[in-house]
Amino acid sequence: MNTHTVTVGSLKIGGGHPVSVQTMCNTDTLDIQASVAQCQRVAAAGAQMIRLTTQAPKQVKALARIKNELHQTGITVPLVADVHFSAATAMEAARVAEKVRINPGNFSKDPKRAKALLTDLLDVCKEHGTALRIGVNHGSLPEHIMEQHGDTPDGMCQAAMEYLNVCKEQGFEHVVVSIKSSNTRVMVQANRLLVQYMEQAGMTYPIHLGVTESGSGRQGRLKSAAGIITLLKEGIGDTFRVSLTEAPEEEILFGKLFQPLPPIPLSTTLAHESATTTTLWNRLIVQACYDWAPGLLDGTTDWKTLPMPFVEAPFATKEELVEFSMDLLQATRCVFTKPEYISCPGCGRTQFDLEETVRAVKEATSHLKGCTIAVMGCIVNGPGEMADAQYGYVGEGKGKVTLYKGKYPVMRGIPQEEAVQRLLELIESDSSTNKTPPSTRTTVTGVPFEI
């Protein structure tokens, strides 16, 4: 898709400029020194844009200090304010950050009021030269969109187009749009559909790609790479973020492997004696997703006819490649042979050790074949964003956790140190009594599949 250029600080997005790689801090924005230090690390790793959570005016003030301290050390990577639930905070942030991200699902509950507030925000952005991202997430669509279109790819596109139409009416061009889901098939189909809608409307806004709450480790990398690389291969996408429940530096180091496409051959990587085992496996993920993900996601490749393993690599054993191939089939939602984990990357809103919690949940539930479990840091990425999961672990703050079955809370106020065991007991109790909540099903381009 041909897009126009959006300027974010010193970064050019779209308009034929190189695809950029970005990340988000998982520090408390009010912790100035920790946030500055993390920004320095991700900038050194190659981040071209850095997002920080900005819940309220006090975080906006902290963001201004972070930006100032970074500039004093010579780091001018553009900063993005991530704002939820407060149009007023978004307007304040637009006076400080190079870019503001808003979510149509929580910008305003009233669609008519949302248009007026968005117009006011655009005026502030124009005054201060601030770019905007309209970031739609699968699990947090506006209520009126859910009523009319459901949580479908079309519903996601309709939510984005409502806001893009206002931007077009107001003559505001410095907008990037994103449509994300933790489901790789939904993410790919929604972005393709968005391109169609924008072309019909004569819009050329750049597109930010991402598979939200993709998790950690190889499973998280495979899901992110499958969705993002499939679309980049089609010419869709001007910037992207790999969302991992790991240190933000890891998102950048892995995401940088997505360029150039086609990827650098594994034989070239093997020729370098300094190539680590981690580098080789990461390169294999990128190569395998480039070769196989489009067909597996679309169903044009019949996975049942593939040899096992169907992915080859001279540095791995047959057993390792069989497991890898099955993981790729799960990332592309062909078949599920392991638990499916949905977990947010964490940000300044998270009030517990998310990486350690995800590790503990995985360790406790790894034997539960075909179960989908979400681990979310806060209410923003809580029940809505984990809509695909059968079970959920959501941080309440102050050392407490809520456990969900499907979309419904079943245990509140659980002490964090007890929550993983209580989650396991809930799942095993349901399994023994055959009460496991079913996976949601949807249809994309007429083909039913498991969400």
C-alpha positions as CSV (number, residue, x, y, z in Angstrom):
1,M,0.0,0.0,0.0
2,N,1.3,3.5,-0.9
3,T,1.2,5.7,2.2
4,H,2.1,9.4,2.8
5,T,4.9,10.5,5.1
6,V,4.1,11.2,8.8
7,T,6.9,13.0,10.7
8,V,7.4,12.0,14.4
9,G,10.3,14.0,15.7
10,S,13.2,13.1,13.5
11,L,11.6,9.9,12.3
12,K,9.8,9.6,8.9
13,I,7.0,7.0,8.8
14,G,5.4,5.9,5.5
15,G,5.9,7.5,2.1
16,G,8.4,4.9,1.0
17,H,10.7,5.5,4.0
18,P,12.3,2.4,5.6
19,V,10.0,0.4,7.9
20,S,10.8,1.4,11.5
21,V,11.0,-0.7,14.6
22,Q,9.6,0.6,17.9
23,T,9.0,-0.6,21.5
24,M,7.4,0.4,24.8
25,C,8.9,0.9,28.2
26,N,7.7,-1.4,31.0
27,T,8.9,1.0,33.7
28,D,6.7,3.2,35.9
29,T,6.7,6.5,34.1
30,L,6.8,8.3,37.4
31,D,10.2,6.6,38.0
32,I,12.2,9.1,36.0
33,Q,15.6,7.5,36.4
34,A,14.4,3.9,35.6
35,S,12.5,5.2,32.6
36,V,15.5,7.2,31.3
37,A,17.8,4.2,31.8
38,Q,15.5,1.9,29.9
39,C,15.0,4.4,27.1
40,Q,18.8,4.6,26.8
41,R,19.1,0.8,26.6
42,V,16.4,0.4,23.9
43,A,17.9,3.3,21.9
44,A,21.3,1.6,22.0
45,A,19.6,-1.6,20.8
46,G,18.2,0.3,17.8
47,A,14.7,1.5,18.8
48,Q,13.5,4.2,16.5
49,M,10.5,5.2,18.6
50,I,9.7,4.6,22.3
51,R,6.3,4.6,23.9
52,L,5.6,5.2,27.6
53,T,2.3,4.8,29.5
54,T,0.8,8.2,30.3
55,Q,-2.3,7.6,32.5
56,A,-2.7,11.1,33.9
57,P,-1.3,14.7,34.1
58,K,1.4,13.6,36.6
59,Q,2.7,11.1,34.0
60,V,2.7,13.8,31.4
61,K,5.0,15.9,33.6
62,A,7.2,12.9,34.2
63,L,7.3,12.3,30.4
64,A,8.5,15.9,29.9
65,R,11.3,15.3,32.4
66,I,12.3,12.0,30.8
67,K,12.4,13.7,27.4
68,N,14.5,16.5,28.7
69,E,17.0,14.2,30.4
70,L,17.3,12.0,27.3
71,H,18.0,15.1,25.1
72,Q,20.7,16.2,27.5
73,T,22.5,12.9,26.9
74,G,22.1,13.2,23.1
75,I,19.2,10.8,22.7
76,T,16.5,12.2,20.5
77,V,14.5,9.1,19.7
78,P,10.9,10.2,19.4
79,L,8.7,9.5,22.5
80,V,5.1,8.4,22.3
81,A,2.5,8.9,25.1
82,D,0.2,5.9,25.5
83,V,-3.1,7.3,26.7
84,H,-6.2,5.4,27.7
85,F,-9.6,6.6,29.2
86,S,-8.7,10.3,29.3
87,A,-9.0,12.7,26.3
88,A,-7.9,15.5,28.6
89,T,-4.6,13.7,29.3
90,A,-4.1,13.0,25.6
91,M,-4.3,16.7,25.0
92,E,-1.8,17.5,27.7
93,A,0.5,14.8,26.4
94,A,0.3,16.2,22.9
95,R,2.1,19.3,24.2
96,V,5.0,17.2,25.3
97,A,5.4,14.0,23.3
98,E,6.3,13.7,19.6
99,K,3.3,11.4,19.2
100,V,0.2,10.4,21.1
101,R,-1.5,7.0,20.9
102,I,-5.2,6.8,21.7
103,N,-7.6,3.9,21.7
104,P,-11.1,4.4,20.2
105,G,-12.3,1.8,22.6
106,N,-11.8,4.0,25.6
107,F,-11.2,7.5,24.3
108,S,-14.9,8.4,25.0
109,K,-18.0,6.2,25.5
110,D,-20.2,8.6,23.5
111,P,-19.5,8.6,19.8
112,K,-20.7,12.1,19.3
113,R,-18.7,13.4,22.2
114,A,-15.7,11.4,20.9
115,K,-15.8,13.3,17.6
116,A,-15.7,16.7,19.4
117,L,-12.9,15.6,21.7
118,L,-10.9,14.2,18.9
119,T,-11.2,17.4,17.0
120,D,-9.9,19.3,20.0
121,L,-7.0,16.9,20.3
122,L,-6.2,17.4,16.6
123,D,-6.1,21.1,17.2
124,V,-3.5,20.7,20.0
125,C,-1.5,18.3,17.8
126,K,-1.5,20.8,14.9
127,E,-0.3,23.6,17.3
128,H,2.6,21.5,18.7
129,G,3.5,19.5,15.6
130,T,2.5,16.3,17.3
131,A,1.7,13.1,15.4
132,L,-1.2,10.8,16.4
133,R,-1.8,7.0,16.4
134,I,-5.3,5.7,16.3
135,G,-4.7,2.3,17.9
136,V,-7.6,-0.2,17.7
137,N,-7.4,-3.4,19.7
138,H,-9.5,-6.5,19.1
139,G,-10.6,-6.8,22.7
140,S,-11.5,-3.2,23.5
141,L,-13.8,-2.0,20.7
142,P,-16.4,0.8,21.4
143,E,-19.7,-0.4,22.6
144,H,-21.7,0.8,19.6
145,I,-19.2,-0.9,17.3
146,M,-19.7,-4.2,19.2
147,E,-23.4,-3.9,19.0
148,Q,-23.4,-3.2,15.2
149,H,-20.4,-5.3,14.0
150,G,-19.2,-7.5,16.9
151,D,-15.5,-8.1,17.8
152,T,-14.8,-9.0,14.2
153,P,-12.1,-7.7,11.7
154,D,-14.8,-5.6,10.1
155,G,-15.7,-4.1,13.5
156,M,-12.1,-3.3,14.2
157,C,-11.9,-1.5,10.8
158,Q,-15.1,0.4,11.4
159,A,-13.7,1.7,14.8
160,A,-10.6,2.9,13.0
161,M,-12.4,4.5,10.1
162,E,-14.7,6.5,12.4
163,Y,-11.6,8.2,13.8
164,L,-9.7,8.4,10.5
165,N,-12.8,10.1,8.9
166,V,-12.6,12.9,11.5
167,C,-8.9,13.3,10.8
168,K,-9.6,13.6,7.1
169,E,-12.4,16.1,7.7
170,Q,-10.1,18.2,9.9
171,G,-7.3,18.1,7.3
172,F,-4.9,16.4,9.8
173,E,-2.4,14.2,8.0
174,H,0.1,13.2,10.7
175,V,-1.8,10.1,11.7
176,V,-0.7,6.5,11.9
177,V,-3.3,3.7,12.3
178,S,-3.0,0.3,13.9
179,I,-5.4,-2.7,14.2
180,K,-4.1,-5.3,16.6
181,S,-5.2,-8.7,17.9
182,S,-3.5,-11.5,19.8
183,N,-5.0,-13.8,17.1
184,T,-2.7,-13.9,14.1
185,R,-5.4,-14.7,11.6
186,V,-7.7,-11.9,12.9
187,M,-4.7,-9.4,12.9
188,V,-3.8,-10.2,9.3
189,Q,-7.3,-10.2,7.9
190,A,-8.2,-7.0,9.7
191,N,-5.2,-5.1,8.4
192,R,-5.9,-6.3,4.8
193,L,-9.5,-5.1,5.2
194,L,-8.4,-1.8,6.6
195,V,-6.3,-1.2,3.5
196,Q,-9.4,-1.8,1.4
197,Y,-11.4,0.6,3.4
198,M,-8.8,3.3,3.3
199,E,-8.2,2.9,-0.4
200,Q,-12.0,3.3,-1.0
201,A,-12.0,6.4,1.1
202,G,-8.9,7.9,-0.6
203,M,-6.8,7.6,2.5
204,T,-3.1,7.0,2.6
205,Y,-2.3,6.9,6.3
206,P,0.7,4.8,7.4
207,I,0.0,1.5,9.2
208,H,1.6,0.4,12.4
209,L,1.7,-3.4,12.7
210,G,1.7,-5.7,15.8
211,V,0.3,-8.9,17.3
212,T,-0.8,-7.7,20.7
213,E,-0.2,-9.8,23.9
214,S,1.8,-12.4,21.9
215,G,3.5,-13.7,25.0
216,S,7.2,-14.6,25.5
217,G,9.9,-17.0,24.3
218,R,9.6,-18.8,21.0
219,Q,5.8,-18.9,21.0
220,G,5.6,-15.1,21.4
221,R,8.2,-14.6,18.7
222,L,6.5,-16.9,16.3
223,K,3.1,-15.2,16.7
224,S,4.6,-11.8,16.2
225,A,6.7,-12.8,13.2
226,A,3.9,-14.7,11.5
227,G,1.5,-11.8,11.6
228,I,3.9,-8.9,10.9
229,I,6.0,-10.6,8.3
230,T,3.0,-11.9,6.4
231,L,1.8,-8.3,6.0
232,L,5.2,-6.8,5.3
233,K,5.7,-9.3,2.5
234,E,2.5,-8.0,1.0
235,G,3.6,-4.4,1.2
236,I,1.4,-3.5,4.2
237,G,3.0,-1.8,7.2
238,D,5.3,1.2,7.7
239,T,6.3,0.6,11.3
240,F,5.9,-2.2,13.8
241,R,6.3,-3.4,17.3
242,V,7.1,-6.9,18.5
243,S,5.1,-7.2,21.7
244,L,6.9,-9.6,24.1
245,T,6.5,-10.2,27.8
246,E,10.3,-9.6,28.1
247,A,12.6,-6.7,28.4
248,P,11.9,-4.1,25.7
249,E,15.4,-4.5,24.3
250,E,14.5,-8.0,23.3
251,E,11.6,-6.7,21.2
252,I,14.0,-4.5,19.3
253,L,16.8,-7.1,18.8
254,F,14.3,-9.6,17.4
255,G,12.3,-7.0,15.4
256,K,15.4,-5.8,13.6
257,L,15.7,-9.3,12.0
258,F,12.5,-8.6,10.0
259,Q,14.5,-6.3,7.8
260,P,15.4,-6.8,5.0
261,L,12.9,-9.1,3.4
262,P,13.5,-11.7,2.1
263,P,15.5,-12.4,5.3
264,I,19.3,-13.0,5.3
265,P,19.8,-16.7,4.5
266,L,20.6,-19.0,7.5
267,S,23.8,-20.1,5.7
268,T,25.1,-16.6,5.9
269,T,24.4,-16.5,9.7
270,L,26.0,-19.9,10.1
271,A,29.2,-18.7,8.4
272,H,29.7,-16.2,11.3
273,E,31.5,-17.9,14.2
274,S,30.1,-15.4,16.6
275,A,26.5,-16.5,15.8
276,T,24.9,-17.7,19.1
277,T,22.3,-20.4,19.4
278,T,19.7,-17.7,20.2
279,T,20.6,-15.8,17.1
280,L,20.3,-19.0,14.9
281,W,16.8,-19.9,16.3
282,N,15.6,-16.3,16.0
283,R,16.8,-16.2,12.4
284,L,15.0,-19.5,11.8
285,I,11.8,-18.1,13.2
286,V,12.0,-15.2,10.7
287,Q,12.9,-17.4,7.7
288,A,10.2,-19.9,8.5
289,C,7.5,-17.3,8.9
290,Y,8.6,-15.7,5.7
291,D,8.4,-19.0,3.9
292,W,5.3,-20.6,5.6
293,A,3.2,-18.2,7.6
294,P,1.2,-16.6,4.7
295,G,0.0,-19.9,3.4
296,L,-0.7,-21.4,6.8
297,L,-2.6,-18.3,7.9
298,D,-4.7,-18.1,4.8
299,G,-5.3,-21.9,4.5
300,T,-3.8,-22.0,1.0
301,T,-1.2,-24.4,2.5
302,D,-2.7,-27.6,3.8
303,W,-0.8,-28.2,7.0
304,K,-2.1,-31.8,7.2
305,T,-0.1,-32.8,4.1
306,L,3.2,-31.3,5.2
307,P,6.1,-33.6,6.1
308,M,7.2,-33.4,9.7
309,P,9.4,-31.5,10.2
310,F,8.6,-29.2,7.3
311,V,11.1,-26.6,8.5
312,E,14.8,-27.4,8.0
313,A,17.9,-26.1,9.7
314,P,21.4,-27.7,9.8
315,F,22.0,-26.6,13.4
316,A,19.0,-28.4,14.9
317,T,18.0,-32.1,15.5
318,K,15.0,-33.7,13.8
319,E,13.2,-33.7,17.2
320,E,13.9,-30.0,17.7
321,L,12.6,-29.2,14.3
322,V,9.5,-31.3,14.7
323,E,8.7,-29.3,17.9
324,F,9.5,-26.0,16.1
325,S,7.2,-27.0,13.2
326,M,4.4,-27.7,15.6
327,D,4.9,-24.4,17.3
328,L,4.7,-22.6,14.0
329,L,1.4,-24.5,13.2
330,Q,0.1,-23.3,16.6
331,A,1.2,-19.7,16.0
332,T,-0.7,-19.7,12.7
333,R,-3.7,-21.3,14.4
334,C,-3.7,-24.5,12.4
335,V,-3.5,-26.9,15.3
336,F,-3.0,-26.6,19.1
337,T,-0.7,-29.1,20.8
338,K,0.4,-27.0,23.8
339,P,-1.3,-24.4,26.0
340,E,-1.8,-21.1,24.3
341,Y,-0.5,-18.2,26.3
342,I,-1.7,-14.6,25.8
343,S,0.3,-12.1,27.9
344,C,0.8,-8.4,27.6
345,P,4.3,-7.0,27.5
346,G,3.8,-5.0,30.7
347,C,4.1,-1.2,31.0
348,G,4.0,1.5,33.7
349,R,0.5,0.4,34.7
350,T,1.7,-3.1,35.7
351,Q,2.2,-3.5,39.4
352,F,3.8,-6.9,39.7
353,D,6.6,-8.9,38.1
354,L,4.9,-9.9,34.9
355,E,7.8,-11.8,33.3
356,E,8.2,-14.0,36.5
357,T,4.4,-14.5,36.7
358,V,4.2,-15.6,33.1
359,R,7.1,-18.0,33.7
360,A,5.4,-19.4,36.8
361,V,2.0,-19.8,35.0
362,K,3.7,-21.6,32.1
363,E,5.6,-23.9,34.5
364,A,2.4,-24.8,36.3
365,T,0.2,-25.3,33.3
366,S,2.5,-26.7,30.6
367,H,0.7,-30.1,30.7
368,L,-2.7,-28.6,29.8
369,K,-2.9,-29.3,26.1
370,G,-5.1,-27.0,24.1
371,C,-5.9,-24.6,27.0
372,T,-5.8,-20.9,26.4
373,I,-4.5,-18.8,29.3
374,A,-4.1,-15.0,29.5
375,V,-1.8,-13.1,32.0
376,M,-2.5,-9.4,32.0
377,G,-0.8,-6.7,33.9
378,C,-3.8,-4.4,34.5
379,I,-7.4,-3.5,33.6
380,V,-6.4,-1.8,30.3
381,N,-5.1,-5.2,29.0
382,G,-7.6,-7.0,31.2
383,P,-10.9,-8.7,30.3
384,G,-11.3,-7.1,27.0
385,E,-7.8,-7.7,25.6
386,M,-7.9,-11.3,26.7
387,A,-11.2,-12.0,25.1
388,D,-9.7,-15.0,23.2
389,A,-8.7,-16.8,26.4
390,Q,-10.5,-19.5,28.4
391,Y,-8.9,-18.5,31.6
392,G,-7.3,-15.2,32.7
393,Y,-5.0,-13.8,35.4
394,V,-5.4,-10.0,35.8
395,G,-3.5,-7.8,38.2
396,E,-5.7,-5.6,40.4
397,G,-2.8,-3.7,42.0
398,K,-1.7,-3.7,45.7
399,G,-0.6,-7.4,45.5
400,K,-4.1,-8.7,44.4
401,V,-5.2,-10.7,41.4
402,T,-8.5,-11.4,39.7
403,L,-9.0,-14.8,38.0
404,Y,-11.3,-15.0,35.0
405,K,-13.2,-17.9,33.3
406,G,-13.8,-16.7,29.8
407,K,-14.8,-13.0,30.0
408,Y,-16.2,-13.3,33.6
409,P,-14.3,-12.8,36.9
410,V,-14.7,-15.8,39.2
411,M,-12.3,-15.0,42.0
412,R,-11.3,-11.5,43.1
413,G,-8.8,-10.2,45.6
414,I,-6.6,-13.2,45.5
415,P,-3.1,-12.6,47.1
416,Q,-0.6,-12.6,44.3
417,E,1.5,-15.4,46.0
418,E,-1.5,-17.7,45.8
419,A,-2.9,-16.8,42.4
420,V,-0.9,-19.2,40.2
421,Q,-1.9,-22.2,42.3
422,R,-5.5,-21.0,42.5
423,L,-5.5,-20.6,38.7
424,L,-4.3,-24.2,38.2
425,E,-6.9,-25.5,40.7
426,L,-9.6,-23.7,38.8
427,I,-8.5,-25.1,35.4
428,E,-8.1,-28.6,36.7
429,S,-11.4,-28.5,38.6
430,D,-13.2,-27.5,35.4
431,S,-11.4,-30.2,33.4
432,S,-12.4,-32.9,35.8
433,T,-16.0,-31.9,35.7
434,N,-16.0,-31.1,32.0
435,K,-16.8,-27.4,32.6
436,T,-13.8,-25.9,30.6
437,P,-15.2,-22.8,28.8
438,P,-15.1,-23.3,25.0
439,S,-12.9,-21.3,22.7
440,T,-14.6,-18.5,20.9
441,R,-15.2,-19.1,17.2
442,T,-15.4,-16.5,14.4
443,T,-15.3,-16.4,10.6
444,V,-12.8,-14.6,8.5
445,T,-13.4,-14.5,4.8
446,G,-15.9,-17.3,5.2
447,V,-13.5,-19.8,6.8
448,P,-14.4,-20.8,10.4
449,F,-11.4,-21.3,12.7
450,E,-10.5,-21.3,16.4
451,I,-9.8,-18.0,18.0
